[in-house]
Amino acid sequence: MDSLKMSFVKMMTDDAQTLQKERCFRLWVNSLGIATYVNNVFENVRNGWVLLEVLDKVFP
């Protein structure tokens, strides 16, 4: 039972870290002033268009 609790705590910590990194990346991408506004990194980056816009801003 203790190992199950430990794995759940680790999973919750990983989720919190992932959300923090996603928010940080999303804020940075939106600060670049690209045409596409990013609400959810995982959904908006799926087709690659946002990444191309970011590359165009970073390396014109």
PyMOL Python script that loads the backbone (N, CA, C, O; Angstrom):
from pymol import cmd

cmd.read_pdbstr("""\
ATOM      1  N   MET A   1       0.814  -1.193   0.000  1.00  0.00           N
ATOM      2  CA  MET A   1       0.000   0.000   0.000  1.00  0.00           C
ATOM      3  C   MET A   1       0.858   1.258   0.000  1.00  0.00           C
ATOM      4  O   MET A   1       0.501   2.243  -0.646  1.00  0.00           O
ATOM      5  N   ASP A   2       1.962   1.246   0.697  1.00  0.00           N
ATOM      6  CA  ASP A   2       2.825   2.419   0.747  1.00  0.00           C
ATOM      7  C   ASP A   2       3.443   2.725  -0.615  1.00  0.00           C
ATOM      8  O   ASP A   2       3.599   3.889  -0.981  1.00  0.00           O
ATOM      9  N   SER A   3       3.794   1.683  -1.360  1.00  0.00           N
ATOM     10  CA  SER A   3       4.379   1.919  -2.681  1.00  0.00           C
ATOM     11  C   SER A   3       3.353   2.537  -3.625  1.00  0.00           C
ATOM     12  O   SER A   3       3.712   3.337  -4.490  1.00  0.00           O
ATOM     13  N   LEU A   4       2.100   2.181  -3.472  1.00  0.00           N
ATOM     14  CA  LEU A   4       1.039   2.770  -4.287  1.00  0.00           C
ATOM     15  C   LEU A   4       0.881   4.257  -3.968  1.00  0.00           C
ATOM     16  O   LEU A   4       0.709   5.076  -4.871  1.00  0.00           O
ATOM     17  N   LYS A   5       0.940   4.598  -2.684  1.00  0.00           N
ATOM     18  CA  LYS A   5       0.853   6.001  -2.283  1.00  0.00           C
ATOM     19  C   LYS A   5       2.046   6.787  -2.806  1.00  0.00           C
ATOM     20  O   LYS A   5       1.894   7.922  -3.259  1.00  0.00           O
ATOM     21  N   MET A   6       3.225   6.193  -2.746  1.00  0.00           N
ATOM     22  CA  MET A   6       4.430   6.871  -3.218  1.00  0.00           C
ATOM     23  C   MET A   6       4.359   7.121  -4.719  1.00  0.00           C
ATOM     24  O   MET A   6       4.744   8.196  -5.181  1.00  0.00           O
ATOM     25  N   SER A   7       3.876   6.153  -5.487  1.00  0.00           N
ATOM     26  CA  SER A   7       3.790   6.344  -6.931  1.00  0.00           C
ATOM     27  C   SER A   7       2.755   7.420  -7.270  1.00  0.00           C
ATOM     28  O   SER A   7       2.942   8.174  -8.225  1.00  0.00           O
ATOM     29  N   PHE A   8       1.671   7.497  -6.502  1.00  0.00           N
ATOM     30  CA  PHE A   8       0.663   8.529  -6.726  1.00  0.00           C
ATOM     31  C   PHE A   8       1.231   9.912  -6.432  1.00  0.00           C
ATOM     32  O   PHE A   8       0.979  10.856  -7.180  1.00  0.00           O
ATOM     33  N   VAL A   9       1.990  10.040  -5.355  1.00  0.00           N
ATOM     34  CA  VAL A   9       2.608  11.320  -5.003  1.00  0.00           C
ATOM     35  C   VAL A   9       3.593  11.735  -6.078  1.00  0.00           C
ATOM     36  O   VAL A   9       3.634  12.906  -6.457  1.00  0.00           O
ATOM     37  N   LYS A  10       4.393  10.794  -6.579  1.00  0.00           N
ATOM     38  CA  LYS A  10       5.351  11.104  -7.643  1.00  0.00           C
ATOM     39  C   LYS A  10       4.620  11.538  -8.905  1.00  0.00           C
ATOM     40  O   LYS A  10       5.056  12.470  -9.581  1.00  0.00           O
ATOM     41  N   MET A  11       3.510  10.872  -9.233  1.00  0.00           N
ATOM     42  CA  MET A  11       2.741  11.222 -10.419  1.00  0.00           C
ATOM     43  C   MET A  11       2.166  12.633 -10.282  1.00  0.00           C
ATOM     44  O   MET A  11       2.165  13.390 -11.253  1.00  0.00           O
ATOM     45  N   MET A  12       1.684  12.992  -9.114  1.00  0.00           N
ATOM     46  CA  MET A  12       1.140  14.331  -8.893  1.00  0.00           C
ATOM     47  C   MET A  12       2.227  15.386  -9.024  1.00  0.00           C
ATOM     48  O   MET A  12       1.979  16.459  -9.574  1.00  0.00           O
ATOM     49  N   THR A  13       3.427  15.101  -8.530  1.00  0.00           N
ATOM     50  CA  THR A  13       4.545  16.033  -8.637  1.00  0.00           C
ATOM     51  C   THR A  13       4.941  16.215 -10.095  1.00  0.00           C
ATOM     52  O   THR A  13       5.196  17.335 -10.537  1.00  0.00           O
ATOM     53  N   ASP A  14       4.993  15.121 -10.840  1.00  0.00           N
ATOM     54  CA  ASP A  14       5.332  15.201 -12.260  1.00  0.00           C
ATOM     55  C   ASP A  14       4.303  16.027 -13.023  1.00  0.00           C
ATOM     56  O   ASP A  14       4.668  16.818 -13.893  1.00  0.00           O
ATOM     57  N   ASP A  15       3.021  15.852 -12.706  1.00  0.00           N
ATOM     58  CA  ASP A  15       1.970  16.623 -13.366  1.00  0.00           C
ATOM     59  C   ASP A  15       2.110  18.111 -13.075  1.00  0.00           C
ATOM     60  O   ASP A  15       1.943  18.939 -13.971  1.00  0.00           O
ATOM     61  N   ALA A  16       2.414  18.450 -11.839  1.00  0.00           N
ATOM     62  CA  ALA A  16       2.570  19.857 -11.472  1.00  0.00           C
ATOM     63  C   ALA A  16       3.752  20.476 -12.204  1.00  0.00           C
ATOM     64  O   ALA A  16       3.668  21.614 -12.664  1.00  0.00           O
ATOM     65  N   GLN A  17       4.852  19.736 -12.315  1.00  0.00           N
ATOM     66  CA  GLN A  17       6.022  20.239 -13.029  1.00  0.00           C
ATOM     67  C   GLN A  17       5.726  20.392 -14.512  1.00  0.00           C
ATOM     68  O   GLN A  17       6.155  21.366 -15.130  1.00  0.00           O
ATOM     69  N   THR A  18       5.006  19.453 -15.086  1.00  0.00           N
ATOM     70  CA  THR A  18       4.647  19.527 -16.501  1.00  0.00           C
ATOM     71  C   THR A  18       3.764  20.740 -16.763  1.00  0.00           C
ATOM     72  O   THR A  18       3.968  21.450 -17.748  1.00  0.00           O
ATOM     73  N   LEU A  19       2.799  20.983 -15.904  1.00  0.00           N
ATOM     74  CA  LEU A  19       1.921  22.138 -16.076  1.00  0.00           C
ATOM     75  C   LEU A  19       2.691  23.445 -15.957  1.00  0.00           C
ATOM     76  O   LEU A  19       2.421  24.396 -16.691  1.00  0.00           O
ATOM     77  N   GLN A  20       3.640  23.496 -15.044  1.00  0.00           N
ATOM     78  CA  GLN A  20       4.436  24.711 -14.879  1.00  0.00           C
ATOM     79  C   GLN A  20       5.288  24.968 -16.119  1.00  0.00           C
ATOM     80  O   GLN A  20       5.385  26.106 -16.578  1.00  0.00           O
ATOM     81  N   LYS A  21       5.904  23.921 -16.663  1.00  0.00           N
ATOM     82  CA  LYS A  21       6.731  24.072 -17.866  1.00  0.00           C
ATOM     83  C   LYS A  21       5.874  24.440 -19.071  1.00  0.00           C
ATOM     84  O   LYS A  21       6.281  25.253 -19.901  1.00  0.00           O
ATOM     85  N   GLU A  22       4.680  23.839 -19.168  1.00  0.00           N
ATOM     86  CA  GLU A  22       3.775  24.153 -20.276  1.00  0.00           C
ATOM     87  C   GLU A  22       3.355  25.613 -20.215  1.00  0.00           C
ATOM     88  O   GLU A  22       3.319  26.290 -21.243  1.00  0.00           O
ATOM     89  N   ARG A  23       3.039  26.102 -19.032  1.00  0.00           N
ATOM     90  CA  ARG A  23       2.616  27.496 -18.869  1.00  0.00           C
ATOM     91  C   ARG A  23       3.746  28.451 -19.228  1.00  0.00           C
ATOM     92  O   ARG A  23       3.525  29.456 -19.904  1.00  0.00           O
ATOM     93  N   CYS A  24       4.947  28.139 -18.782  1.00  0.00           N
ATOM     94  CA  CYS A  24       6.107  28.984 -19.071  1.00  0.00           C
ATOM     95  C   CYS A  24       6.364  29.047 -20.579  1.00  0.00           C
ATOM     96  O   CYS A  24       6.587  30.129 -21.123  1.00  0.00           O
ATOM     97  N   PHE A  25       6.335  27.900 -21.254  1.00  0.00           N
ATOM     98  CA  PHE A  25       6.559  27.854 -22.696  1.00  0.00           C
ATOM     99  C   PHE A  25       5.453  28.594 -23.440  1.00  0.00           C
ATOM    100  O   PHE A  25       5.722  29.319 -24.398  1.00  0.00           O
ATOM    101  N   ARG A  26       4.201  28.412 -22.997  1.00  0.00           N
ATOM    102  CA  ARG A  26       3.058  29.077 -23.627  1.00  0.00           C
ATOM    103  C   ARG A  26       3.172  30.592 -23.509  1.00  0.00           C
ATOM    104  O   ARG A  26       2.924  31.311 -24.477  1.00  0.00           O
ATOM    105  N   LEU A  27       3.542  31.077 -22.337  1.00  0.00           N
ATOM    106  CA  LEU A  27       3.702  32.522 -22.152  1.00  0.00           C
ATOM    107  C   LEU A  27       4.827  33.069 -23.022  1.00  0.00           C
ATOM    108  O   LEU A  27       4.706  34.158 -23.584  1.00  0.00           O
ATOM    109  N   TRP A  28       5.917  32.321 -23.133  1.00  0.00           N
ATOM    110  CA  TRP A  28       7.037  32.764 -23.973  1.00  0.00           C
ATOM    111  C   TRP A  28       6.618  32.819 -25.441  1.00  0.00           C
ATOM    112  O   TRP A  28       6.908  33.794 -26.135  1.00  0.00           O
ATOM    113  N   VAL A  29       5.939  31.778 -25.913  1.00  0.00           N
ATOM    114  CA  VAL A  29       5.501  31.739 -27.314  1.00  0.00           C
ATOM    115  C   VAL A  29       4.553  32.899 -27.598  1.00  0.00           C
ATOM    116  O   VAL A  29       4.685  33.568 -28.623  1.00  0.00           O
ATOM    117  N   ASN A  30       3.610  33.142 -26.711  1.00  0.00           N
ATOM    118  CA  ASN A  30       2.659  34.236 -26.924  1.00  0.00           C
ATOM    119  C   ASN A  30       3.333  35.598 -26.850  1.00  0.00           C
ATOM    120  O   ASN A  30       2.853  36.553 -27.460  1.00  0.00           O
ATOM    121  N   SER A  31       4.433  35.706 -26.116  1.00  0.00           N
ATOM    122  CA  SER A  31       5.137  36.991 -26.023  1.00  0.00           C
ATOM    123  C   SER A  31       5.903  37.321 -27.301  1.00  0.00           C
ATOM    124  O   SER A  31       6.308  38.467 -27.497  1.00  0.00           O
ATOM    125  N   LEU A  32       6.105  36.340 -28.166  1.00  0.00           N
ATOM    126  CA  LEU A  32       6.834  36.572 -29.414  1.00  0.00           C
ATOM    127  C   LEU A  32       6.013  37.370 -30.422  1.00  0.00           C
ATOM    128  O   LEU A  32       6.570  37.954 -31.352  1.00  0.00           O
ATOM    129  N   GLY A  33       4.707  37.399 -30.245  1.00  0.00           N
ATOM    130  CA  GLY A  33       3.850  38.148 -31.155  1.00  0.00           C
ATOM    131  C   GLY A  33       3.554  37.423 -32.454  1.00  0.00           C
ATOM    132  O   GLY A  33       3.385  38.060 -33.494  1.00  0.00           O
ATOM    133  N   ILE A  34       3.489  36.103 -32.412  1.00  0.00           N
ATOM    134  CA  ILE A  34       3.152  35.352 -33.621  1.00  0.00           C
ATOM    135  C   ILE A  34       1.653  35.468 -33.884  1.00  0.00           C
ATOM    136  O   ILE A  34       0.887  35.862 -33.005  1.00  0.00           O
ATOM    137  N   ALA A  35       1.246  35.122 -35.097  1.00  0.00           N
ATOM    138  CA  ALA A  35      -0.155  35.280 -35.505  1.00  0.00           C
ATOM    139  C   ALA A  35      -1.095  34.342 -34.750  1.00  0.00           C
ATOM    140  O   ALA A  35      -2.241  34.707 -34.484  1.00  0.00           O
ATOM    141  N   THR A  36      -0.639  33.158 -34.405  1.00  0.00           N
ATOM    142  CA  THR A  36      -1.470  32.170 -33.726  1.00  0.00           C
ATOM    143  C   THR A  36      -1.316  32.309 -32.219  1.00  0.00           C
ATOM    144  O   THR A  36      -0.201  32.245 -31.699  1.00  0.00           O
ATOM    145  N   TYR A  37      -2.432  32.498 -31.511  1.00  0.00           N
ATOM    146  CA  TYR A  37      -2.392  32.572 -30.051  1.00  0.00           C
ATOM    147  C   TYR A  37      -2.458  31.158 -29.491  1.00  0.00           C
ATOM    148  O   TYR A  37      -3.314  30.369 -29.893  1.00  0.00           O
ATOM    149  N   VAL A  38      -1.568  30.835 -28.573  1.00  0.00           N
ATOM    150  CA  VAL A  38      -1.485  29.489 -28.010  1.00  0.00           C
ATOM    151  C   VAL A  38      -2.228  29.449 -26.678  1.00  0.00           C
ATOM    152  O   VAL A  38      -1.856  30.133 -25.725  1.00  0.00           O
ATOM    153  N   ASN A  39      -3.284  28.639 -26.628  1.00  0.00           N
ATOM    154  CA  ASN A  39      -4.031  28.418 -25.384  1.00  0.00           C
ATOM    155  C   ASN A  39      -3.551  27.167 -24.674  1.00  0.00           C
ATOM    156  O   ASN A  39      -3.469  27.135 -23.446  1.00  0.00           O
ATOM    157  N   ASN A  40      -3.236  26.139 -25.443  1.00  0.00           N
ATOM    158  CA  ASN A  40      -2.791  24.861 -24.903  1.00  0.00           C
ATOM    159  C   ASN A  40      -1.641  24.379 -25.780  1.00  0.00           C
ATOM    160  O   ASN A  40      -1.839  24.092 -26.960  1.00  0.00           O
ATOM    161  N   VAL A  41      -0.458  24.289 -25.219  1.00  0.00           N
ATOM    162  CA  VAL A  41       0.726  23.921 -26.006  1.00  0.00           C
ATOM    163  C   VAL A  41       0.542  22.566 -26.660  1.00  0.00           C
ATOM    164  O   VAL A  41       0.861  22.397 -27.837  1.00  0.00           O
ATOM    165  N   PHE A  42       0.034  21.603 -25.917  1.00  0.00           N
ATOM    166  CA  PHE A  42      -0.065  20.244 -26.433  1.00  0.00           C
ATOM    167  C   PHE A  42      -1.026  20.147 -27.616  1.00  0.00           C
ATOM    168  O   PHE A  42      -0.794  19.357 -28.531  1.00  0.00           O
ATOM    169  N   GLU A  43      -2.078  20.922 -27.614  1.00  0.00           N
ATOM    170  CA  GLU A  43      -3.035  20.913 -28.722  1.00  0.00           C
ATOM    171  C   GLU A  43      -2.578  21.803 -29.877  1.00  0.00           C
ATOM    172  O   GLU A  43      -2.672  21.400 -31.037  1.00  0.00           O
ATOM    173  N   ASN A  44      -2.089  22.994 -29.581  1.00  0.00           N
ATOM    174  CA  ASN A  44      -1.758  23.958 -30.625  1.00  0.00           C
ATOM    175  C   ASN A  44      -0.472  23.635 -31.372  1.00  0.00           C
ATOM    176  O   ASN A  44      -0.278  24.112 -32.490  1.00  0.00           O
ATOM    177  N   VAL A  45       0.397  22.845 -30.789  1.00  0.00           N
ATOM    178  CA  VAL A  45       1.675  22.517 -31.433  1.00  0.00           C
ATOM    179  C   VAL A  45       1.560  21.223 -32.239  1.00  0.00           C
ATOM    180  O   VAL A  45       2.486  20.850 -32.959  1.00  0.00           O
ATOM    181  N   ARG A  46       0.451  20.559 -32.118  1.00  0.00           N
ATOM    182  CA  ARG A  46       0.273  19.237 -32.725  1.00  0.00           C
ATOM    183  C   ARG A  46       0.532  19.216 -34.235  1.00  0.00           C
ATOM    184  O   ARG A  46       1.158  18.277 -34.729  1.00  0.00           O
ATOM    185  N   ASN A  47       0.069  20.219 -34.977  1.00  0.00           N
ATOM    186  CA  ASN A  47       0.249  20.188 -36.431  1.00  0.00           C
ATOM    187  C   ASN A  47       1.556  20.833 -36.888  1.00  0.00           C
ATOM    188  O   ASN A  47       1.911  20.727 -38.062  1.00  0.00           O
ATOM    189  N   GLY A  48       2.275  21.494 -35.990  1.00  0.00           N
ATOM    190  CA  GLY A  48       3.585  22.040 -36.331  1.00  0.00           C
ATOM    191  C   GLY A  48       3.597  23.481 -36.801  1.00  0.00           C
ATOM    192  O   GLY A  48       4.665  24.086 -36.894  1.00  0.00           O
ATOM    193  N   TRP A  49       2.435  24.049 -37.100  1.00  0.00           N
ATOM    194  CA  TRP A  49       2.387  25.410 -37.629  1.00  0.00           C
ATOM    195  C   TRP A  49       2.920  26.425 -36.625  1.00  0.00           C
ATOM    196  O   TRP A  49       3.666  27.332 -36.993  1.00  0.00           O
ATOM    197  N   VAL A  50       2.540  26.275 -35.362  1.00  0.00           N
ATOM    198  CA  VAL A  50       2.991  27.199 -34.321  1.00  0.00           C
ATOM    199  C   VAL A  50       4.509  27.141 -34.191  1.00  0.00           C
ATOM    200  O   VAL A  50       5.159  28.174 -34.032  1.00  0.00           O
ATOM    201  N   LEU A  51       5.071  25.950 -34.259  1.00  0.00           N
ATOM    202  CA  LEU A  51       6.529  25.818 -34.165  1.00  0.00           C
ATOM    203  C   LEU A  51       7.225  26.507 -35.330  1.00  0.00           C
ATOM    204  O   LEU A  51       8.289  27.100 -35.153  1.00  0.00           O
ATOM    205  N   LEU A  52       6.634  26.435 -36.521  1.00  0.00           N
ATOM    206  CA  LEU A  52       7.208  27.138 -37.667  1.00  0.00           C
ATOM    207  C   LEU A  52       7.147  28.649 -37.474  1.00  0.00           C
ATOM    208  O   LEU A  52       8.088  29.359 -37.829  1.00  0.00           O
ATOM    209  N   GLU A  53       6.048  29.140 -36.916  1.00  0.00           N
ATOM    210  CA  GLU A  53       5.941  30.574 -36.633  1.00  0.00           C
ATOM    211  C   GLU A  53       6.973  31.009 -35.591  1.00  0.00           C
ATOM    212  O   GLU A  53       7.575  32.075 -35.717  1.00  0.00           O
ATOM    213  N   VAL A  54       7.175  30.187 -34.567  1.00  0.00           N
ATOM    214  CA  VAL A  54       8.173  30.493 -33.534  1.00  0.00           C
ATOM    215  C   VAL A  54       9.565  30.522 -34.149  1.00  0.00           C
ATOM    216  O   VAL A  54      10.341  31.438 -33.876  1.00  0.00           O
ATOM    217  N   LEU A  55       9.888  29.540 -34.969  1.00  0.00           N
ATOM    218  CA  LEU A  55      11.200  29.515 -35.623  1.00  0.00           C
ATOM    219  C   LEU A  55      11.405  30.736 -36.501  1.00  0.00           C
ATOM    220  O   LEU A  55      12.507  31.282 -36.561  1.00  0.00           O
ATOM    221  N   ASP A  56      10.357  31.166 -37.179  1.00  0.00           N
ATOM    222  CA  ASP A  56      10.457  32.345 -38.035  1.00  0.00           C
ATOM    223  C   ASP A  56      10.742  33.603 -37.216  1.00  0.00           C
ATOM    224  O   ASP A  56      11.448  34.497 -37.682  1.00  0.00           O
ATOM    225  N   LYS A  57      10.200  33.679 -36.002  1.00  0.00           N
ATOM    226  CA  LYS A  57      10.458  34.833 -35.131  1.00  0.00           C
ATOM    227  C   LYS A  57      11.853  34.770 -34.511  1.00  0.00           C
ATOM    228  O   LYS A  57      12.542  35.785 -34.415  1.00  0.00           O
ATOM    229  N   VAL A  58      12.260  33.580 -34.095  1.00  0.00           N
ATOM    230  CA  VAL A  58      13.550  33.431 -33.410  1.00  0.00           C
ATOM    231  C   VAL A  58      14.705  33.538 -34.395  1.00  0.00           C
ATOM    232  O   VAL A  58      15.714  34.183 -34.107  1.00  0.00           O
ATOM    233  N   PHE A  59      14.559  32.910 -35.552  1.00  0.00           N
ATOM    234  CA  PHE A  59      15.584  32.947 -36.601  1.00  0.00           C
ATOM    235  C   PHE A  59      14.975  33.514 -37.876  1.00  0.00           C
ATOM    236  O   PHE A  59      14.594  32.747 -38.761  1.00  0.00           O
ATOM    237  N   PRO A  60      14.871  34.853 -37.998  1.00  0.00           N
ATOM    238  CA  PRO A  60      14.221  35.451 -39.177  1.00  0.00           C
ATOM    239  C   PRO A  60      15.002  35.248 -40.465  1.00  0.00           C
ATOM    240  O   PRO A  60      14.571  35.698 -41.526  1.00  0.00           O
TER     241      PRO A  60
END
""", "prot")
cmd.dss("prot")
cmd.show_as("cartoon", "prot")
cmd.util.cbc("prot")
cmd.orient("prot")
